[in-house]
Amino acid sequence: MKKKPSIESRQVIAQSRLFQIEQLNLVFSNGIKAQYERLCGAAASAVMVVPMADAHNIILIREYAAGVEDYELTFPKGRIEAGETPEQAGQRELMEEIGLGARRIEPLRKVYLAPGYSDHHCHVLLAQDLYPQQLEGDEPEPIETLTWPVDDIKSLLDQPDFTEARSLLALFLLRDYLAAAGT
């Protein structure tokens, strides 16, 4: 296993309400020095939840994504608040975004979004045995929800607004989970 480079120095070179850009001066084990920049978020951890409406259907949301300036078809998601576990954050996000809670939430995978540039990571969770439970969220407009048949993943992948990498990954993790469970 390679020896990690040592951090010679670090400094914040830009900051906003949500992000800061940190400059790292590194020294690699071969003596080469390099300067890296990374994006650090106020909340470096998030959840994305794949809600199963029943054994054959998933629930998706369509919400505005400022990064691409358009509406995106995705799964409920959000940051993990201080003191929350990923499962608690997933439960809260479900209640805020789709008005449902889950009796069972289990982790599928923890992933880093762009580890070369950011420390942000996301816990992909599966939510099953849903029940009505609404919490007020922080979204500026109501979120559209859609139910999609699990056996029609191909047509979901063909949707022009289903492009978020985390959502694509969550869909494949779900497929593998269901295959392993024999459903």
GROMACS elastic network, one bead per residue, 0.5 to 0.9 nm:
[ bonds ]
;  ai    aj funct       b0    kb
    2    29     6  0.85502   500
    3     6     6  0.89396   500
    3    28     6  0.81330   500
    3    29     6  0.65290   500
    4    28     6  0.70826   500
    4    29     6  0.73445   500
    5    26     6  0.59951   500
    5    27     6  0.53089   500
    5    29     6  0.60169   500
    6    25     6  0.85528   500
    6    26     6  0.56064   500
    6    27     6  0.52627   500
    6    28     6  0.65199   500
    6    29     6  0.80081   500
    7    10     6  0.72340   500
    7    24     6  0.66848   500
    7    25     6  0.59446   500
    7    27     6  0.64867   500
    7    28     6  0.89452   500
    8    24     6  0.75827   500
    8    25     6  0.53691   500
    8    26     6  0.54642   500
    8    27     6  0.65979   500
    9    23     6  0.81779   500
    9    24     6  0.59808   500
    9    25     6  0.52041   500
    9    26     6  0.73262   500
   10    22     6  0.67152   500
   10    23     6  0.54570   500
   10    25     6  0.62358   500
   10    26     6  0.88545   500
   11    21     6  0.85180   500
   11    22     6  0.55542   500
   11    23     6  0.53486   500
   11    24     6  0.68818   500
   11    25     6  0.89751   500
   12    15     6  0.72849   500
   12    20     6  0.66926   500
   12    21     6  0.57620   500
   12    23     6  0.62185   500
   13    20     6  0.75940   500
   13    21     6  0.57155   500
   13    22     6  0.58001   500
   13    23     6  0.65092   500
   14    19     6  0.83240   500
   14    20     6  0.55655   500
   14    21     6  0.51118   500
   14    22     6  0.73287   500
   15    18     6  0.78484   500
   15    19     6  0.57925   500
   15    21     6  0.62499   500
   15    22     6  0.88275   500
   16    19     6  0.52354   500
   16    20     6  0.61255   500
   16    21     6  0.89655   500
   17    20     6  0.82789   500
   17    42     6  0.79969   500
   18    40     6  0.87168   500
   18    41     6  0.59473   500
   18    42     6  0.54721   500
   18    43     6  0.80075   500
   19    39     6  0.66935   500
   19    40     6  0.57039   500
   19    42     6  0.60037   500
   19    43     6  0.87839   500
   20    38     6  0.83588   500
   20    39     6  0.59107   500
   20    40     6  0.52621   500
   20    41     6  0.63684   500
   20    42     6  0.79406   500
   21    37     6  0.66397   500
   21    38     6  0.56683   500
   21    40     6  0.61272   500
   21    41     6  0.87349   500
   22    36     6  0.83099   500
   22    37     6  0.55550   500
   22    38     6  0.53434   500
   22    39     6  0.64169   500
   22    40     6  0.70566   500
   23    35     6  0.69725   500
   23    36     6  0.57931   500
   23    38     6  0.65947   500
   24    34     6  0.82740   500
   24    35     6  0.56779   500
   24    36     6  0.50951   500
   24    37     6  0.60163   500
   24    38     6  0.78099   500
   25    33     6  0.71694   500
   25    34     6  0.59731   500
   25    36     6  0.64707   500
   25    37     6  0.88025   500
   26    32     6  0.82887   500
   26    33     6  0.55971   500
   26    34     6  0.53176   500
   26    35     6  0.61270   500
   26    36     6  0.75344   500
   27    30     6  0.80552   500
   27    31     6  0.59990   500
   27    32     6  0.57932   500
   27    34     6  0.65308   500
   27    35     6  0.89067   500
   28    31     6  0.53570   500
   28    32     6  0.53706   500
   28    33     6  0.62809   500
   28    34     6  0.78673   500
   29    32     6  0.74029   500
   30    33     6  0.89239   500
   36   117     6  0.83591   500
   37   116     6  0.89794   500
   37   117     6  0.67388   500
   37   118     6  0.87254   500
   38   115     6  0.88901   500
   38   116     6  0.75236   500
   38   118     6  0.51953   500
   38   119     6  0.77194   500
   39   117     6  0.59139   500
   39   119     6  0.71201   500
   39   120     6  0.82842   500
   40    43     6  0.83288   500
   40    44     6  0.68943   500
   40   117     6  0.86100   500
   40   118     6  0.58722   500
   40   119     6  0.60178   500
   40   120     6  0.70428   500
   41    44     6  0.51158   500
   41    45     6  0.85762   500
   41   118     6  0.81205   500
   41   119     6  0.76815   500
   41   120     6  0.67779   500
   43    46     6  0.74198   500
   43    79     6  0.63931   500
   43    80     6  0.70884   500
   43    81     6  0.76639   500
   43    82     6  0.87537   500
   43   120     6  0.77061   500
   44    79     6  0.79415   500
   44    80     6  0.83949   500
   44   118     6  0.86232   500
   44   119     6  0.62251   500
   44   121     6  0.62288   500
   44   122     6  0.84354   500
   45    78     6  0.88407   500
   45    79     6  0.60191   500
   45    80     6  0.57939   500
   45    81     6  0.86262   500
   45    86     6  0.86063   500
   45   119     6  0.84832   500
   45   120     6  0.57408   500
   45   121     6  0.50524   500
   45   122     6  0.57128   500
   45   123     6  0.76918   500
   46    77     6  0.72587   500
   46    78     6  0.55172   500
   46    80     6  0.50659   500
   46    81     6  0.86477   500
   46    86     6  0.75702   500
   46    89     6  0.81448   500
   46    90     6  0.88704   500
   46   120     6  0.77732   500
   46   121     6  0.63105   500
   46   123     6  0.62119   500
   46   124     6  0.87111   500
   47    76     6  0.83243   500
   47    77     6  0.53826   500
   47    78     6  0.55867   500
   47    79     6  0.61421   500
   47    80     6  0.66788   500
   47    86     6  0.63309   500
   47    87     6  0.82890   500
   47    89     6  0.68596   500
   47    90     6  0.60026   500
   47    93     6  0.83906   500
   47   110     6  0.89219   500
   47   121     6  0.84492   500
   47   122     6  0.51388   500
   47   124     6  0.58556   500
   47   125     6  0.71436   500
   48    75     6  0.63567   500
   48    76     6  0.58058   500
   48    78     6  0.67597   500
   48    79     6  0.89082   500
   48    90     6  0.69685   500
   48    93     6  0.86023   500
   48   122     6  0.68358   500
   48   123     6  0.62566   500
   48   125     6  0.61630   500
   48   126     6  0.86733   500
   48   166     6  0.77682   500
   48   167     6  0.79839   500
   48   170     6  0.79390   500
   49    75     6  0.60615   500
   49    76     6  0.54739   500
   49    77     6  0.61029   500
   49    90     6  0.60441   500
   49    91     6  0.85108   500
   49    93     6  0.80924   500
   49    94     6  0.74524   500
   49   105     6  0.86483   500
   49   123     6  0.83038   500
   49   124     6  0.59115   500
   49   126     6  0.57494   500
   49   127     6  0.65510   500
   49   170     6  0.82138   500
   50    58     6  0.69900   500
   50    59     6  0.72100   500
   50    60     6  0.78907   500
   50    75     6  0.59995   500
   50    76     6  0.72232   500
   50   124     6  0.75562   500
   50   125     6  0.61161   500
   50   127     6  0.59394   500
   50   128     6  0.86420   500
   50   167     6  0.87494   500
   50   170     6  0.69782   500
   50   171     6  0.78944   500
   50   174     6  0.77279   500
   51    54     6  0.87864   500
   51    57     6  0.86597   500
   51    58     6  0.56694   500
   51    59     6  0.55059   500
   51    60     6  0.77905   500
   51    75     6  0.78207   500
   51    76     6  0.80906   500
   51    94     6  0.79925   500
   51   102     6  0.81478   500
   51   105     6  0.89950   500
   51   125     6  0.84748   500
   51   126     6  0.61317   500
   51   128     6  0.62323   500
   51   129     6  0.88913   500
   51   130     6  0.77932   500
   52    55     6  0.66828   500
   52    56     6  0.76585   500
   52    57     6  0.58516   500
   52    59     6  0.63002   500
   52   126     6  0.75378   500
   52   127     6  0.60512   500
   52   128     6  0.52693   500
   52   129     6  0.74798   500
   52   130     6  0.74848   500
   53    56     6  0.75927   500
   53    57     6  0.53835   500
   53    58     6  0.53783   500
   53    59     6  0.61571   500
   53   127     6  0.88191   500
   53   128     6  0.72625   500
   53   129     6  0.75991   500
   53   130     6  0.66385   500
   53   147     6  0.74525   500
   54    57     6  0.55017   500
   54    58     6  0.73133   500
   54   128     6  0.74889   500
   54   129     6  0.73452   500
   54   130     6  0.81478   500
   55    58     6  0.84161   500
   55   128     6  0.86435   500
   55   150     6  0.83668   500
   55   183     6  0.79844   500
   56   148     6  0.84724   500
   56   149     6  0.57752   500
   56   150     6  0.54283   500
   56   151     6  0.71915   500
   56   183     6  0.89262   500
   57   147     6  0.62414   500
   57   148     6  0.53309   500
   57   150     6  0.51861   500
   57   151     6  0.81960   500
   58   146     6  0.82800   500
   58   147     6  0.56178   500
   58   148     6  0.52692   500
   58   149     6  0.63801   500
   58   150     6  0.63695   500
   59    75     6  0.72772   500
   59    76     6  0.86461   500
   59    98     6  0.85169   500
   59   145     6  0.67583   500
   59   146     6  0.56379   500
   59   148     6  0.62292   500
   59   149     6  0.89243   500
   60    73     6  0.67092   500
   60    74     6  0.56372   500
   60    76     6  0.70390   500
   60    98     6  0.88258   500
   60   144     6  0.83999   500
   60   145     6  0.56492   500
   60   146     6  0.51342   500
   60   147     6  0.62437   500
   60   148     6  0.72986   500
   61    72     6  0.81167   500
   61    73     6  0.57264   500
   61    74     6  0.54215   500
   61    75     6  0.56431   500
   61    76     6  0.64156   500
   61    97     6  0.79891   500
   61    98     6  0.77715   500
   61   143     6  0.65008   500
   61   144     6  0.55060   500
   61   146     6  0.60799   500
   61   147     6  0.87894   500
   62    71     6  0.62842   500
   62    72     6  0.53872   500
   62    74     6  0.61705   500
   62    75     6  0.82014   500
   62   143     6  0.62814   500
   62   144     6  0.51930   500
   62   145     6  0.63743   500
   62   146     6  0.78606   500
   62   161     6  0.86870   500
   63    70     6  0.83753   500
   63    71     6  0.52401   500
   63    72     6  0.56317   500
   63    73     6  0.68211   500
   63    74     6  0.78129   500
   63   141     6  0.86488   500
   63   142     6  0.84781   500
   63   143     6  0.57901   500
   63   144     6  0.68657   500
   64    68     6  0.87486   500
   64    69     6  0.72630   500
   64    70     6  0.56997   500
   64    72     6  0.61799   500
   64   143     6  0.87655   500
   65    68     6  0.58685   500
   65    69     6  0.58259   500
   65    70     6  0.56389   500
   65    71     6  0.57126   500
   65    72     6  0.61989   500
   66    70     6  0.67814   500
   66    71     6  0.84836   500
   67    70     6  0.81047   500
   68    71     6  0.82273   500
   68    72     6  0.87012   500
   70   161     6  0.85362   500
   71   161     6  0.70186   500
   72   160     6  0.88285   500
   72   161     6  0.50199   500
   72   162     6  0.61808   500
   72   163     6  0.73513   500
   72   164     6  0.76270   500
   73   146     6  0.89908   500
   73   159     6  0.83974   500
   73   160     6  0.88392   500
   73   161     6  0.54637   500
   73   163     6  0.76090   500
   73   164     6  0.80410   500
   73   167     6  0.84907   500
   74    77     6  0.84617   500
   74   161     6  0.85098   500
   74   162     6  0.64414   500
   74   163     6  0.81583   500
   74   164     6  0.69790   500
   74   166     6  0.84949   500
   74   167     6  0.56690   500
   74   168     6  0.86308   500
   75   166     6  0.88412   500
   75   167     6  0.63338   500
   75   170     6  0.84378   500
   76    90     6  0.82280   500
   76    93     6  0.64420   500
   76    94     6  0.62784   500
   76    96     6  0.89912   500
   76    97     6  0.63492   500
   76    98     6  0.75971   500
   77    89     6  0.88842   500
   77    90     6  0.73010   500
   77    93     6  0.61793   500
   77    94     6  0.79431   500
   77    97     6  0.82969   500
   78    89     6  0.77121   500
   78    90     6  0.78940   500
   78    93     6  0.64137   500
   79    89     6  0.73320   500
   79    93     6  0.87042   500
   79   122     6  0.85254   500
   80    83     6  0.82845   500
   80    84     6  0.61811   500
   80    85     6  0.72647   500
   80    86     6  0.64309   500
   80    88     6  0.83521   500
   80    89     6  0.53678   500
   80    90     6  0.81803   500
   81    84     6  0.55742   500
   81    85     6  0.84073   500
   81    89     6  0.70035   500
   82    85     6  0.86973   500
   84    87     6  0.78722   500
   84    88     6  0.57038   500
   84    89     6  0.59739   500
   85    88     6  0.51489   500
   85    89     6  0.62348   500
   85    90     6  0.85432   500
   86    89     6  0.50878   500
   86    90     6  0.60396   500
   86    91     6  0.85962   500
   86   107     6  0.83807   500
   86   122     6  0.89643   500
   86   123     6  0.65880   500
   86   124     6  0.88565   500
   86   125     6  0.82266   500
   87    91     6  0.61599   500
   87    92     6  0.86443   500
   87   105     6  0.63265   500
   87   106     6  0.72251   500
   87   107     6  0.77395   500
   87   123     6  0.88179   500
   87   125     6  0.74992   500
   88    91     6  0.50829   500
   88    92     6  0.62353   500
   88    93     6  0.86360   500
   88   105     6  0.89700   500
   89    92     6  0.50815   500
   89    93     6  0.60960   500
   89    94     6  0.85859   500
   90    93     6  0.51219   500
   90    94     6  0.61654   500
   90    95     6  0.86901   500
   90   105     6  0.78669   500
   90   123     6  0.89044   500
   90   124     6  0.89586   500
   90   125     6  0.72243   500
   90   127     6  0.83483   500
   91    94     6  0.52444   500
   91    95     6  0.63936   500
   91    96     6  0.87404   500
   91   100     6  0.84492   500
   91   101     6  0.59594   500
   91   102     6  0.65897   500
   91   105     6  0.77247   500
   91   127     6  0.83067   500
   92    95     6  0.52029   500
   92    96     6  0.61464   500
   92    97     6  0.85444   500
   92   101     6  0.77635   500
   92   135     6  0.74336   500
   92   137     6  0.89438   500
   93    96     6  0.50433   500
   93    97     6  0.58148   500
   93    98     6  0.80291   500
   93    99     6  0.89580   500
   93   101     6  0.89038   500
   93   135     6  0.85749   500
   93   137     6  0.79674   500
   94    97     6  0.53530   500
   94    98     6  0.55133   500
   94    99     6  0.63908   500
   94   100     6  0.56845   500
   94   101     6  0.59739   500
   94   102     6  0.79230   500
   94   127     6  0.87952   500
   94   133     6  0.87034   500
   94   134     6  0.84106   500
   94   135     6  0.86663   500
   95    98     6  0.58154   500
   95   101     6  0.54624   500
   95   102     6  0.88020   500
   95   132     6  0.81457   500
   95   133     6  0.57156   500
   95   135     6  0.51472   500
   95   136     6  0.79183   500
   95   137     6  0.82161   500
   96    99     6  0.58577   500
   96   100     6  0.79784   500
   96   133     6  0.86642   500
   96   134     6  0.60625   500
   96   136     6  0.54334   500
   96   138     6  0.80058   500
   96   139     6  0.87297   500
   97   100     6  0.81508   500
   97   134     6  0.83106   500
   97   135     6  0.81569   500
   97   136     6  0.84046   500
   97   137     6  0.66899   500
   97   139     6  0.81980   500
   97   142     6  0.83459   500
   97   143     6  0.65418   500
   97   144     6  0.89108   500
   97   145     6  0.86124   500
   98   101     6  0.86443   500
   98   133     6  0.88013   500
   98   134     6  0.76152   500
   98   143     6  0.75406   500
   98   144     6  0.83768   500
   98   145     6  0.67673   500
   99   131     6  0.86235   500
   99   132     6  0.60780   500
   99   133     6  0.52526   500
   99   135     6  0.67840   500
   99   136     6  0.88935   500
  100   130     6  0.61580   500
  100   131     6  0.54201   500
  100   134     6  0.61760   500
  100   135     6  0.88066   500
  101   127     6  0.84051   500
  101   128     6  0.89453   500
  101   129     6  0.84096   500
  101   130     6  0.55050   500
  101   131     6  0.53317   500
  101   132     6  0.61842   500
  101   133     6  0.54318   500
  101   134     6  0.78239   500
  102   105     6  0.64356   500
  102   127     6  0.56968   500
  102   128     6  0.57127   500
  102   129     6  0.55834   500
  102   131     6  0.62182   500
  102   132     6  0.88003   500
  102   133     6  0.89807   500
  103   127     6  0.77094   500
  103   128     6  0.65398   500
  103   129     6  0.53582   500
  103   130     6  0.62299   500
  103   131     6  0.76313   500
  104   126     6  0.80317   500
  104   127     6  0.57486   500
  104   128     6  0.51865   500
  104   129     6  0.61567   500
  104   130     6  0.79870   500
  105   125     6  0.65240   500
  105   126     6  0.55250   500
  105   128     6  0.64091   500
  105   129     6  0.88459   500
  106   124     6  0.87966   500
  106   125     6  0.55572   500
  106   126     6  0.53302   500
  106   127     6  0.67213   500
  106   128     6  0.86680   500
  107   110     6  0.78567   500
  107   123     6  0.69994   500
  107   124     6  0.61288   500
  107   126     6  0.62394   500
  107   127     6  0.89842   500
  108   123     6  0.76191   500
  108   124     6  0.54828   500
  108   125     6  0.52627   500
  108   126     6  0.64961   500
  108   170     6  0.81252   500
  108   173     6  0.66901   500
  108   174     6  0.78265   500
  108   177     6  0.79491   500
  109   122     6  0.83428   500
  109   123     6  0.59745   500
  109   124     6  0.53149   500
  109   125     6  0.72125   500
  109   170     6  0.86329   500
  109   173     6  0.79144   500
  110   121     6  0.69655   500
  110   122     6  0.56834   500
  110   124     6  0.61007   500
  110   125     6  0.88266   500
  111   120     6  0.88041   500
  111   121     6  0.55179   500
  111   122     6  0.53527   500
  111   123     6  0.64575   500
  111   124     6  0.76893   500
  111   166     6  0.86380   500
  112   115     6  0.56952   500
  112   118     6  0.80997   500
  112   119     6  0.71643   500
  112   120     6  0.60672   500
  112   122     6  0.63016   500
  112   123     6  0.89333   500
  113   117     6  0.89127   500
  113   118     6  0.74290   500
  113   119     6  0.81092   500
  113   120     6  0.62819   500
  113   121     6  0.58676   500
  113   122     6  0.72877   500
  113   165     6  0.85432   500
  113   166     6  0.78898   500
  114   117     6  0.56246   500
  114   118     6  0.56233   500
  114   119     6  0.76865   500
  114   120     6  0.75298   500
  114   121     6  0.84591   500
  115   118     6  0.52039   500
  115   119     6  0.61370   500
  115   120     6  0.76508   500
  115   121     6  0.84919   500
  116   119     6  0.84278   500
  118   121     6  0.84644   500
  122   166     6  0.83165   500
  124   166     6  0.82136   500
  124   169     6  0.87661   500
  124   170     6  0.64362   500
  124   173     6  0.86163   500
  125   170     6  0.82263   500
  126   170     6  0.88622   500
  126   174     6  0.76407   500
  127   130     6  0.72955   500
  134   137     6  0.89712   500
  136   139     6  0.88575   500
  137   140     6  0.87777   500
  138   141     6  0.87898   500
  139   142     6  0.69884   500
  139   143     6  0.77166   500
  148   151     6  0.87033   500
  148   152     6  0.74940   500
  148   153     6  0.83069   500
  148   156     6  0.78856   500
  149   152     6  0.54224   500
  149   153     6  0.73775   500
  150   153     6  0.58815   500
  150   175     6  0.81930   500
  151   154     6  0.82319   500
  152   155     6  0.57656   500
  152   156     6  0.67931   500
  153   156     6  0.50296   500
  153   157     6  0.62197   500
  153   158     6  0.87057   500
  153   171     6  0.79992   500
  153   175     6  0.87697   500
  154   157     6  0.51795   500
  154   158     6  0.64322   500
  155   159     6  0.66046   500
  156   159     6  0.53350   500
  156   160     6  0.89354   500
  156   162     6  0.71394   500
  157   160     6  0.81026   500
  157   162     6  0.66147   500
  157   163     6  0.82194   500
  157   168     6  0.79046   500
  158   161     6  0.87645   500
  158   162     6  0.77031   500
  159   162     6  0.54130   500
  159   163     6  0.81435   500
  160   163     6  0.70266   500
  161   164     6  0.83738   500
  162   165     6  0.88834   500
  162   167     6  0.76044   500
  162   168     6  0.77568   500
  163   166     6  0.87278   500
  163   167     6  0.74273   500
  163   168     6  0.70854   500
  164   167     6  0.53381   500
  164   168     6  0.63934   500
  164   169     6  0.87450   500
  165   168     6  0.50847   500
  165   169     6  0.61118   500
  165   170     6  0.85177   500
  166   169     6  0.50514   500
  166   170     6  0.60100   500
  166   171     6  0.85675   500
  167   171     6  0.61414   500
  167   172     6  0.87143   500
  168   171     6  0.51693   500
  168   172     6  0.64691   500
  168   173     6  0.87127   500
  169   172     6  0.52041   500
  169   173     6  0.61243   500
  169   174     6  0.85495   500
  170   173     6  0.50052   500
  170   174     6  0.60627   500
  170   175     6  0.85781   500
  171   174     6  0.50794   500
  171   175     6  0.62321   500
  171   176     6  0.87550   500
  172   176     6  0.62182   500
  172   177     6  0.84920   500
  173   176     6  0.51834   500
  173   177     6  0.60623   500
  173   178     6  0.86138   500
  174   178     6  0.60701   500
  174   179     6  0.84608   500
  175   178     6  0.52802   500
  175   179     6  0.61461   500
  175   180     6  0.86650   500
  176   179     6  0.50425   500
  176   180     6  0.61412   500
  176   181     6  0.85551   500
  177   180     6  0.52089   500
  177   181     6  0.61895   500
  177   182     6  0.86503   500
  177   183     6  0.88640   500
  178   182     6  0.61088   500
  178   183     6  0.52565   500
  179   182     6  0.50501   500
  179   183     6  0.59469   500
  180   183     6  0.77703   500
